[in-house]
């Protein structure tokens, strides 16, 4: 969520799995290449501008080398519930996001 990472395709490439897929809060499906191309222009990228604020982050190990991460974000009063799968294929590659989904959440309450 760091603007420096979000605006750098090289940095983002190291965090996204080559088989990455996202279903965004808008319902749009994003591939690895589409996300790398669009990420630098997406909201939350200005160092001095609005940023995503995460909360309630929890992770569960599903299998060796696979973690399910859930959390919520807020940016400019808009909330989203987020779920991502991270996998580690090798020590050298490190952890990479394999799948991500965002679901809009009400601004108040449940």
C-alpha positions in Angstrom: 0.0 0.0 0.0 3.1 2.2 0.1 2.8 4.8 -2.7 6.5 4.3 -3.6 5.8 0.6 -4.3 2.4 1.3 -6.0 4.0 3.7 -8.5 7.0 1.5 -9.4 6.3 -1.4 -11.8 9.6 -3.0 -10.8 8.7 -2.9 -7.1 5.1 -4.2 -7.8 6.5 -6.9 -10.1 8.4 -8.4 -7.1 5.2 -8.6 -5.0 2.7 -9.9 -7.6 2.8 -13.6 -8.7 3.1 -14.0 -12.5 -0.2 -15.8 -12.3 -1.8 -13.0 -10.3 -5.6 -12.3 -10.7 -7.6 -9.6 -9.0 -11.3 -9.0 -8.8 -11.5 -5.3 -7.7 -14.1 -3.5 -5.7 -15.6 -2.3 -9.0 -16.1 -6.0 -10.1 -13.4 -5.7 -12.8 -11.1 -8.6 -13.3 -7.4 -7.7 -13.5 -4.5 -9.9 -14.8 -0.9 -9.6 -13.8 0.0 -7.5 -16.8 -3.1 -5.3 -16.6 -2.4 -4.6 -12.9 1.2 -3.7 -13.5 0.2 -1.3 -16.3 -2.6 0.4 -14.3 -1.3 0.4 -10.7 0.9 3.6 -11.0 -2.2 5.6 -12.0 -4.6 4.2 -9.4 -5.8 6.1 -6.3 -3.6 5.9 -3.2 -0.3 6.6 -5.0 0.5 10.2 -4.1 3.0 10.5 -1.2 1.2 13.6 0.1 -2.3 12.6 -1.1 -5.0 10.2 0.2 -3.7 6.8 1.1 -5.2 3.4 1.8 -5.4 2.8 5.6 -5.5 -0.9 6.5 -7.1 -2.3 9.6 -8.0 -5.7 11.1 -5.3 -7.6 9.2 -5.3 -11.3 9.9 -3.6 -14.2 8.2 -4.2 -17.9 8.1 -1.7 -20.5 6.8 -3.7 -22.7 4.4 -0.9 -25.0 3.4 2.9 -24.9 3.4 3.8 -21.8 1.3 0.2 -20.5 1.1 -1.3 -17.8 3.3 -4.8 -16.2 3.2 -4.8 -12.6 4.3 -7.9 -10.6 5.2 -8.3 -7.0 6.1 -10.2 -3.8 5.5 -9.0 -0.5 3.9 -10.3 3.0 4.0 -9.4 5.7 1.5 -11.3 9.1 1.4 -14.1 7.6 3.5 -14.6 4.6 1.2 -14.2 1.2 2.9 -13.5 -2.2 1.3 -13.1 -5.7 2.7 -10.1 -7.4 1.1 -8.9 -11.0 0.8 -5.7 -12.1 -0.8 -3.8 -15.4 -1.3 -0.1 -15.2 -1.0 2.2 -18.0 -2.1 5.9 -18.7 -1.8 7.3 -20.9 -4.5 10.9 -20.6 -3.5 13.2 -18.9 -1.0 14.6 -16.7 -3.8 11.1 -15.5 -5.1 9.8 -14.8 -1.6 6.1 -14.2 -0.9 4.0 -13.0 -3.8 0.3 -12.2 -4.1 -1.4 -14.8 -6.2 -5.1 -13.7 -5.9 -6.8 -10.6 -4.5 -10.4 -9.6 -4.1 -11.9 -6.3 -2.8 -15.6 -5.9 -1.8 -17.1 -2.5 -1.1 -18.2 -2.1 2.5 -20.7 0.3 4.1 -19.0 3.4 5.5 -20.6 2.7 8.9 -21.5 -0.4 10.9 -21.3 -3.9 9.7 
